[in-house]
Amino acid sequence: MFLPSFNLSGKVAIVTGAGRGIGRALAIGLAEAGADVALISRTEADLERTAASIHELGRRTLILQTDVTSREQVRDTVERVMREWGEIDLLINNAGMNIRSKALDVTDEEWQTIMDTNLKSAFMLSQEVGQRMKEMNNGGRIVNISSVAGHVALRTGVVYAATKAAMIQMTKVLAMEWGKYGINVNSIGPWYFKTPLTEKLLADEDYVRDILAVTPLNRVGELPELVGPVVFLCSEAGSYVTGQTLFVDGGMTIHGF
């Protein structure tokens, strides 16, 4: 038999930013593939809705209201997952934000807020979870949610782009360092998907026309189209893939925006 398993039964996953949009879709998708999922976000009400959907699938879930920019809270959250479930097999670093300022208008506060939310949080969680994966000696999978903005230049969002480019490089270095522990580290780079964060932008017909003009598939992505790549990278099907960024972009990165 040559078809490897995409099944995640018995795996324990942590998903950040799991209350809405991409994070919610990924958390539920991992549960559909068989994983138990610990949900992290600042907003407990959003997490409760995601948890309810996971419970309906018969999978375990934890609601972990956490400020992912705080080392203390990140460490406490990871330790709670270990106490409750005894292992962590999968980490999805999805928490992120953007402030669409022109470069000349970016403030120091905006810079630090975006850097902390998008990049520092992903590194701290990778560090805390990676240490435990190493100690358990069972390997593991880390998937960072980057962006096409980390690979090609967009019109605005220079700080966001900088964090996503750094995340792509961080993915490579962690994969290099942690491969000897059996830990695979990869990222995916989405283009525009229908989420609460993009709702206003996608309501602008002119903006959507510009997006589609550089998207060979000529449409905006649907959230289930991100779930498949993440499940692949977390499963046995992706066991020999590490240090890579998979752009899920309808072909946009062929020529940029």
Beta strands, then each sheet from edge to edge (+ up, - down):
strand 1: 12-16
strand 2: 36-41
strand 3: 61-65
strand 4: 90-93
strand 5: 140-145
strand 6: 183-190
strand 7: 245-248
sheet 1: 3+ 2+ 1+ 4+ 5+ 6+ 7+
end
